[in-house]
């Protein structure tokens, strides 16, 4: 009796495993995997505008310009929506609402301007650092001793 029960249990578990594996295979074929194709790839290589094909100032600049364009589009869309609401309020002669909306628009524009200036400043610093490192590498290749960028910063302070 025990042999029959154990045998039946083994057969049922085997069939369940086969069905489960078939469903997994069918599900995997119809969907994209949730994880990246190369999970060991560094994060910088997964970001747009970066990676081995984008190294150097040209690649960095291309990614930077793409990011800036996206930010400008998002800002324009957001301010455009407020402008539309403002037009409606003007038609309804809701002067306090119009004033409040204009303050919001001005605040958004000022915040956007500050963030863009900060981003551009950081980008410029990155490019300068990249150029210094490139010069150091070229100097090493030429056999000339170069002062590392970290020591230059210490000397400036």
C-alpha positions as CSV (number, residue, x, y, z in Angstrom):
1,X,0.0,0.0,0.0
2,X,2.8,2.4,0.9
3,X,4.6,1.6,-2.3
4,X,1.6,2.5,-4.4
5,X,1.0,5.8,-2.4
6,X,4.7,6.8,-2.7
7,X,4.7,5.9,-6.5
8,X,1.6,7.9,-7.1
9,X,3.0,10.9,-5.2
10,X,6.2,10.8,-7.3
11,X,4.3,10.7,-10.5
12,X,2.1,13.6,-9.4
13,X,5.1,15.7,-8.4
14,X,6.9,14.9,-11.6
15,X,3.9,16.0,-13.7
16,X,3.5,19.1,-11.6
17,X,7.1,20.0,-12.2
18,X,6.8,19.4,-16.0
19,X,3.7,21.6,-16.2
20,X,5.3,24.3,-14.1
21,X,8.4,24.3,-16.3
22,X,6.3,24.5,-19.5
23,X,4.4,27.5,-18.1
24,X,7.6,29.2,-17.2
25,X,9.0,28.6,-20.7
26,X,5.8,29.9,-22.3
27,X,5.7,33.0,-20.1
28,X,9.4,33.8,-20.8
29,X,9.0,33.6,-24.6
30,X,6.1,36.1,-24.6
31,X,7.6,38.7,-22.4
32,X,10.8,40.7,-22.1
33,X,12.9,39.9,-19.1
34,X,12.6,42.4,-16.3
35,X,16.4,42.5,-15.7
36,X,18.9,44.0,-18.1
37,X,20.6,41.7,-20.6
38,X,24.0,42.3,-19.0
39,X,23.4,42.6,-15.2
40,X,27.1,43.0,-14.5
41,X,27.4,46.1,-16.7
42,X,28.3,49.2,-14.7
43,X,25.4,51.7,-14.2
44,X,27.2,54.4,-16.2
45,X,27.1,52.1,-19.2
46,X,23.4,51.7,-18.9
47,X,22.6,55.4,-18.9
48,X,21.8,57.2,-22.1
49,X,24.6,59.2,-23.5
50,X,27.3,57.2,-21.8
51,X,29.1,53.9,-22.1
52,X,32.0,52.6,-24.1
53,X,30.7,54.1,-27.4
54,X,30.1,57.5,-25.8
55,X,33.3,58.0,-23.9
56,X,35.1,61.3,-24.4
57,X,33.9,64.9,-24.4
58,X,31.8,64.4,-27.6
59,X,29.8,61.5,-26.1
60,X,29.4,63.3,-22.7
61,X,28.2,66.4,-24.6
62,X,25.7,64.5,-26.6
63,X,24.2,62.9,-23.5
64,X,24.2,66.2,-21.7
65,X,22.4,67.9,-24.6
66,X,19.8,65.2,-24.8
67,X,19.1,65.5,-21.0
68,X,18.9,69.3,-21.3
69,X,16.5,69.1,-24.2
70,X,14.2,66.7,-22.2
71,X,14.3,69.0,-19.1
72,X,13.4,72.0,-21.3
73,X,10.5,70.1,-22.9
74,X,9.2,69.0,-19.5
75,X,9.4,72.6,-18.2
76,X,7.8,74.1,-21.3
77,X,4.9,71.6,-20.9
78,X,4.4,72.3,-17.3
79,X,4.5,76.1,-17.8
80,X,2.2,75.7,-20.8
81,X,-0.4,74.0,-18.7
82,X,-0.3,76.8,-16.2
83,X,-0.5,79.4,-19.0
84,X,-3.7,77.7,-20.3
85,X,-5.3,77.8,-16.9
86,X,-4.2,81.4,-16.6
87,X,-6.0,82.2,-19.9
88,X,-9.2,80.6,-18.7
89,X,-8.9,82.7,-15.4
90,X,-8.4,85.9,-17.5
91,X,-11.5,85.1,-19.5
92,X,-13.5,84.7,-16.3
93,X,-11.9,87.9,-14.9
94,X,-10.5,86.1,-11.9
95,X,-7.7,88.6,-11.2
96,X,-6.5,87.0,-8.0
97,X,-6.3,83.6,-9.7
98,X,-4.4,85.2,-12.6
99,X,-1.9,86.8,-10.2
100,X,-1.5,83.6,-8.3
101,X,-0.9,81.6,-11.5
102,X,1.6,84.2,-12.7
103,X,3.5,83.9,-9.4
104,X,3.6,80.1,-9.8
105,X,4.9,80.5,-13.4
106,X,7.5,83.0,-12.3
107,X,8.6,80.7,-9.5
108,X,8.8,77.7,-11.8
109,X,10.8,79.7,-14.3
110,X,13.2,80.9,-11.7
111,X,13.7,77.5,-10.2
112,X,14.3,76.0,-13.7
113,X,16.8,78.7,-14.5
114,X,18.7,78.0,-11.3
115,X,18.7,74.3,-11.8
116,X,19.9,74.7,-15.4
117,X,22.7,77.0,-14.3
118,X,23.8,74.5,-11.7
119,X,23.7,71.6,-14.1
120,X,25.7,73.5,-16.7
121,X,28.3,74.5,-14.0
122,X,28.7,70.8,-13.0
123,X,28.9,69.8,-16.7
124,X,31.6,72.4,-17.3
125,X,33.6,71.1,-14.3
126,X,33.3,67.5,-15.5
127,X,34.6,68.5,-18.9
128,X,37.5,70.4,-17.4
129,X,38.3,67.3,-15.2
130,X,38.1,65.0,-18.2
131,X,40.4,67.3,-20.2
132,X,43.0,67.4,-17.3
133,X,42.9,63.6,-17.1
134,X,43.4,63.3,-20.9
135,X,46.4,65.6,-20.7
136,X,47.8,63.5,-17.8
137,X,47.4,60.3,-19.9
138,X,49.0,61.9,-22.9
139,X,51.9,63.2,-20.8
140,X,52.4,59.8,-19.3
141,X,52.5,58.2,-22.8
142,X,55.0,60.8,-23.9
143,X,57.1,60.0,-20.9
144,X,56.7,63.3,-19.2
145,X,55.8,63.3,-15.5
146,X,52.5,65.1,-15.0
147,X,51.1,66.5,-11.9
148,X,47.9,64.6,-10.9
149,X,44.6,66.6,-10.9
150,X,44.2,66.0,-7.1
151,X,47.5,67.7,-6.4
152,X,46.5,70.6,-8.6
153,X,43.4,71.1,-6.6
154,X,45.4,71.0,-3.3
155,X,47.8,73.6,-4.8
156,X,44.9,75.9,-5.7
157,X,43.5,75.8,-2.2
